[in-house]
Amino acid sequence: MGERPAAAWTDELRRTGRVVFPLRRRWMLPLFLSQVLAVVLAVLLPLLDGAPSPGVVGALVFAAVYAVLIGIGVFRLVAQRPAVVVDHDGIRYGRRKFLPWSAIGGLGIVIGAPLERTFLVIRRDLSRKNLRLSQRNVRDLQEFRQWLGAVLVERQTSGQA
């Protein structure tokens, strides 16, 4: 859904009551491959430099850490989590972060480098953390921010926020 235009998001919200933006594989794959390359280089460079090979315990610890990091990346790539869900109740990021429409004070500006752009969904209650959304779930973040702003205004004017 993150690759589609805002009109499709509006139609989906009206039709099903929610829009799910899973983690984008196109965004995740290059990051995952670069992490694998970095780990492989971290292993090979000391061996090429003539450093003594690690002991059995060191090799097992390194293999376990490597397996966990690769496993996390593969899980995210396959499961496409954490997802952003926009529904009639509010905005959910992953399983634990939820922000109801009534708690949203506004939307921040889109900032960051071209592949790491983010914006904040700002809470009315300033004592709690804001919700940060990024290009990991939506390709055109500026369009997503404008769409969320329109949905927020619609919720506030209809009295559902």
Secondary structure, 3 states (H helix, E strand, C coil): CCCCCHHHHHHHHHHHCEEEECCCHHHHHHHHHHHHHHHHHHHHHHHHCCCCCCCHHHHHHHHHHHHHHHHHHHHHHHHCCCCEEEECCEEEECCCEEEEHHHEEEECCCECCCCCCEEEEEECCCCCCCEEEECCCCCCHHHHHHHHHHHHHHHHHCCCC
